[in-house]
């Protein structure tokens, strides 16, 4: 849990003429109207939120026209961790999972490369050893026995995943 900021998405293409833009790779719970975000090294406020959770559209308080939105394109939208909503039990921020060592008991499986949001479930993309294909681990209790973000350790059941 070392990340001081959480990634809420990336500024995508402008939407309309008022400075609104699409958010790429969004974390919807961090994109509420009124939320404080850091974009391009500056603190900003989300003053408009439209679209849906898969394709949110936002406008920042100091982004008044299409050109201003275009100038931010590709920039990360970062939210201070202290401003983030509380998570439920068995929920984690992507920043806390990336880099965790994945094991099956004492056997080292690999390292979490990223979290992928698939239509039915989020999955961990686990980088394995040299020459081995990445492993996709669904975040379901049958596949993941435990997550300890403090120790950066995730215990999985390879037999459930078809690995043994």
Secondary structure, 3 states (H helix, E strand, C coil): CCCCEEEEEEEEEECCCCCCEEEECCCHHHCCCCCEEEECCEEEEEEEEEECCCCEEEEECCCCCHHHHHHHCCCEEEEEHHHCCCCCCCCCCHHHHCCCEEEECCEEEEEEEEEEECCCCEEEEEECCCCCCCEEEECCCCCEEEEECCCCEEEECCCCCCCC
